[in-house]
Amino acid sequence: MHPNLVGEVVHVPKETDVSPVAAALYFLPVETRGPLKFGPETLTSVTCARVRLRVRDRRGRVAEGWGETPLSVQWVWPSPLS
C-alpha cells in the first residue's frame, strides 16, 4: 500500500498476496514438563490458542498452516486480578 497523489492509501496487488478463506480456533490445556517460576508466580499449566488458517492466492492456489501461542501467561500480568 502506498499513498497516491492526493494522500489516499492505494493497495497495489502483488503476486504473493493471499486472502484468508477458512480458519479454525482451538483452545488447548497444556501441562508444563516442570514448574516454571517467574518472580512470585509459578506456572504448571497454561491454555494455548492454536489456529488453522487456509488462504488462497490470486491464482486460486490454496495453502494451509498452523500457529499457536500461550494465553494468560502469568509472568506478564502478575496482579491479583489475573
N, CA and C of each residue as an Amber inpcrd file, in Angstrom:
protein
   246
   0.8440000  -1.1690000   0.0000000   0.0000000   0.0000000   0.0000000
   0.8900000   1.2340000   0.0000000   0.4760000   2.2290000  -0.7490000
   1.2340000   3.4720000  -0.7930000   0.2690000   4.6200000  -1.0510000
   0.6580000   5.8480000  -0.6820000  -0.2450000   6.9810000  -0.9140000
  -0.2550000   7.3810000  -2.3830000  -1.4300000   7.7840000  -2.8760000
  -1.4910000   8.3140000  -4.2410000  -1.2560000   9.8190000  -4.1830000
  -1.4880000  10.5250000  -5.2690000  -1.1670000  11.9530000  -5.3330000
  -1.9790000  12.8090000  -4.3680000  -3.1630000  12.3500000  -3.9680000
  -3.9720000  13.1470000  -3.0360000  -3.8780000  12.6120000  -1.6070000
  -2.9270000  11.7310000  -1.3450000  -2.6940000  11.2470000   0.0090000
  -3.5220000  10.0490000   0.4190000  -4.3790000   9.5400000  -0.4650000
  -5.1470000   8.3480000  -0.1320000  -4.2480000   7.1240000  -0.2510000
  -4.5150000   6.1190000   0.5720000  -3.7310000   4.8910000   0.5100000
  -4.3360000   3.9830000  -0.5570000  -3.4880000   3.5170000  -1.4510000
  -3.9190000   2.6600000  -2.5490000  -3.2370000   1.3080000  -2.3970000
  -4.0120000   0.2460000  -2.4830000  -3.4410000  -1.1000000  -2.4140000
  -2.9680000  -1.5070000  -3.8010000  -1.7030000  -1.8550000  -3.8950000
  -1.1340000  -2.3280000  -5.1540000  -1.0090000  -3.8410000  -5.0430000
  -1.8330000  -4.5930000  -5.7810000  -1.7790000  -6.0560000  -5.6720000
  -0.4080000  -6.6020000  -6.0560000  -0.0100000  -7.6490000  -5.3280000
   1.2500000  -8.3290000  -5.6090000   0.9550000  -9.7890000  -5.9290000
   1.8500000 -10.4150000  -6.6300000   1.7210000 -11.8340000  -6.9690000
   1.6410000 -12.6960000  -5.7080000   2.2590000 -12.2370000  -4.6260000
   2.3250000 -13.0260000  -3.3930000   1.1540000 -12.7710000  -2.4450000
   0.2180000 -11.8900000  -2.7980000  -0.9250000 -11.6110000  -1.9250000
  -1.7790000 -12.8620000  -1.7340000  -2.2630000 -13.0460000  -0.5090000
  -3.1900000 -14.1320000  -0.2070000  -4.3670000 -13.5620000   0.5640000
  -5.4780000 -14.2780000   0.5210000  -6.6690000 -13.9090000   1.2820000
  -7.0940000 -15.1000000   2.1250000  -7.5200000 -14.8590000   3.3680000
  -7.9970000 -15.9760000   4.1870000  -9.3240000 -16.4960000   3.6530000
  -9.4680000 -17.8160000   3.6430000 -10.7250000 -18.4190000   3.1950000
 -11.3620000 -19.2880000   4.2760000 -10.5870000 -19.7020000   5.2790000
 -11.1430000 -20.5030000   6.3720000 -10.1990000 -20.4230000   7.5670000
 -10.7850000 -20.4960000   8.7490000  -9.9860000 -20.5040000   9.9730000
 -10.6970000 -21.3450000  11.0190000  -9.9230000 -22.0050000  11.8540000
 -10.4620000 -22.7610000  12.9830000  -9.5870000 -22.4530000  14.1910000
 -10.2210000 -22.2070000  15.3330000  -9.5090000 -21.8620000  16.5580000
  -9.7600000 -22.9370000  17.6030000  -8.6870000 -23.3960000  18.2270000
  -8.7670000 -24.4250000  19.2650000  -8.0950000 -23.9000000  20.5260000
  -8.6720000 -24.1880000  21.6880000  -8.0700000 -23.8510000  22.9720000
  -7.6140000 -25.1530000  23.6190000  -6.3180000 -25.2510000  23.8810000
  -5.7380000 -26.4950000  24.3700000  -5.1370000 -26.3150000  25.7550000
  -5.5590000 -27.1260000  26.7290000  -4.8990000 -27.0860000  28.0350000
  -3.5550000 -27.8110000  27.9360000  -2.5060000 -27.1820000  28.4390000
  -1.1640000 -27.7630000  28.3560000  -0.5500000 -27.7800000  29.7510000
  -0.0540000 -28.9390000  30.1530000   0.6880000 -29.0680000  31.4110000
   2.1740000 -28.9230000  31.0860000   2.8890000 -28.1270000  31.8670000
   4.3240000 -27.9760000  31.6320000   5.0620000 -29.2220000  32.1200000
   6.2580000 -29.4620000  31.5670000   7.0480000 -30.6260000  31.9900000
   7.4940000 -30.4940000  33.4400000   7.6620000 -29.2750000  33.8710000
   8.0360000 -28.9970000  35.2540000   7.5690000 -27.5990000  35.5900000
   7.4980000 -27.2520000  36.8660000   7.0550000 -25.9040000  37.2250000
   8.0300000 -24.8430000  36.7160000   7.4940000 -23.7540000  36.1980000
   8.2980000 -22.6200000  35.7520000   8.0190000 -21.4610000  36.6920000
   9.0470000 -20.9510000  37.3430000   8.8700000 -19.8730000  38.3150000
   9.3250000 -18.5540000  37.7050000   8.4410000 -17.5580000  37.7560000
   8.7220000 -16.2080000  37.2760000   8.3450000 -15.2480000  38.3870000
   9.3250000 -14.7490000  39.1190000   9.0390000 -13.8770000  40.2520000
   8.1960000 -14.6250000  41.2580000   7.0840000 -14.0380000  41.7040000
   6.2440000 -14.7070000  42.7040000   5.3100000 -15.7610000  42.1010000
   5.2610000 -15.8710000  40.7970000   4.3270000 -16.7880000  40.1320000
   5.0190000 -18.0800000  39.7200000   4.3070000 -19.1870000  39.8600000
   4.7860000 -20.4820000  39.3840000   3.7790000 -21.0160000  38.3810000
   4.2530000 -21.3390000  37.2170000   3.4020000 -21.8140000  36.1250000
   3.5370000 -23.3250000  36.0030000   2.4200000 -24.0470000  36.0960000
   2.4330000 -25.5010000  35.9030000   1.5290000 -25.9210000  34.7500000
   0.6580000 -25.0160000  34.3200000  -0.2090000 -25.3030000  33.1780000
  -0.5960000 -23.9830000  32.5220000  -1.0060000 -24.0740000  31.2810000
  -1.4050000 -22.8920000  30.5270000  -2.3890000 -23.3280000  29.4450000
  -3.2390000 -22.4210000  29.0260000  -4.1110000 -22.6750000  27.8850000
  -3.4550000 -22.0700000  26.6550000  -3.3670000 -22.8630000  25.6020000
  -2.8000000 -22.3790000  24.3450000  -3.9130000 -22.1840000  23.3270000
  -3.7690000 -21.1480000  22.5260000  -4.6690000 -20.9330000  21.3880000
  -3.9410000 -21.4380000  20.1520000  -4.5700000 -22.3630000  19.4450000
  -3.9980000 -22.9080000  18.2100000  -4.9710000 -22.6030000  17.0780000
  -4.4540000 -22.0880000  15.9840000  -5.3110000 -21.7360000  14.8480000
  -4.8300000 -22.4500000  13.5900000  -5.7980000 -22.8920000  12.8140000
  -5.5220000 -23.4290000  11.4760000  -6.0910000 -22.4130000  10.4970000
  -5.2760000 -21.9500000   9.5700000  -5.7010000 -20.9290000   8.6140000
  -5.4870000 -21.4320000   7.1970000  -6.5090000 -21.2810000   6.3810000
  -6.4100000 -21.6260000   4.9570000  -6.4840000 -20.3300000   4.1650000
  -5.5700000 -20.1690000   3.2150000  -5.5190000 -18.9640000   2.3820000
  -5.5510000 -19.3540000   0.9100000  -5.9310000 -18.3740000   0.0830000
  -5.9550000 -18.5710000  -1.3750000  -5.2250000 -17.4000000  -2.0110000
  -4.3960000 -17.6970000  -3.0190000  -3.6930000 -16.6120000  -3.7050000
  -4.4670000 -16.1760000  -4.9430000  -3.9100000 -15.2170000  -5.6610000
  -4.5910000 -14.6380000  -6.8220000  -4.7910000 -15.6470000  -7.9480000
  -3.9860000 -16.7020000  -7.9720000  -4.1330000 -17.7520000  -8.9900000
  -5.1250000 -18.8390000  -8.5840000  -5.6270000 -18.7510000  -7.3500000
  -6.5640000 -19.7580000  -6.8690000  -5.9130000 -20.8940000  -6.1050000
  -4.5940000 -20.8320000  -5.9260000  -3.9150000 -21.8770000  -5.1640000
  -4.2400000 -21.7130000  -3.6830000  -4.3800000 -22.8450000  -3.0000000
  -4.7580000 -22.8450000  -1.5880000  -3.6070000 -23.4090000  -0.7610000
  -3.3720000 -22.8020000   0.3920000  -2.3680000 -23.2960000   1.3350000
  -2.9730000 -23.2600000   2.7320000  -2.4400000 -24.1010000   3.6040000
  -2.9460000 -24.1730000   4.9680000  -1.7700000 -24.1930000   5.9270000
  -1.9400000 -23.5310000   7.0660000  -0.8850000 -23.5110000   8.0680000
  -1.4630000 -23.4310000   9.4670000  -0.5940000 -23.6540000  10.4470000
  -0.9780000 -23.6620000  11.8520000  -0.1270000 -22.6690000  12.6250000
  -0.6890000 -22.1040000  13.6860000   0.0570000 -21.2520000  14.6020000
  -0.4630000 -21.4690000  16.0100000   0.3890000 -21.2290000  16.9970000
  -0.0190000 -21.4630000  18.3800000   0.6980000 -20.4880000  19.3050000
  -0.0060000 -20.0580000  20.3500000   0.5900000 -19.1910000  21.3600000
  -0.0710000 -19.4520000  22.7050000   0.6850000 -19.3450000  23.7930000
   0.0670000 -19.4970000  25.1130000  -0.7700000 -18.2690000  25.4610000
  -1.8440000 -18.4960000  26.1960000  -2.6970000 -17.4160000  26.6910000
  -2.5200000 -17.3050000  28.2040000  -2.8520000 -16.1590000  28.7520000
  -2.8070000 -15.9430000  30.2040000  -1.4520000 -16.2860000  30.7930000
  -0.4080000 -15.7840000  30.1890000   0.9150000 -16.0480000  30.7330000
   1.0590000 -15.2850000  32.0450000   1.2440000 -16.0090000  33.1240000
   1.1750000 -15.4450000  34.4670000   2.2670000 -14.4280000  34.7450000
   3.4250000 -14.5480000  34.1160000   4.5080000 -13.6300000  34.4340000
   4.3470000 -12.2760000  33.7430000   3.4130000 -12.1550000  32.8170000
   3.2000000 -10.8800000  32.1340000   2.2680000  -9.9770000  32.9350000
   1.2330000 -10.5380000  33.5170000   0.2650000  -9.7640000  34.2870000
   0.1870000 -10.3200000  35.7070000   1.2130000 -10.1200000  36.5130000
   1.1930000 -10.7030000  37.8600000   0.3920000  -9.8600000  38.8590000
  -0.8820000  -9.6640000  38.5930000  -1.7060000  -8.8930000  39.5140000
  -2.7340000  -9.8100000  40.1590000  -3.2960000  -9.4050000  41.2900000
  -4.3160000 -10.2270000  41.9410000  -5.5640000 -10.4160000  41.0700000
  -5.7690000  -9.5490000  40.0710000  -6.9590000  -9.6490000  39.2280000
  -6.8200000 -10.6850000  38.1290000  -5.5990000 -11.1220000  37.8140000
  -5.4260000 -12.0540000  36.6960000  -5.6720000 -13.4810000  37.1060000
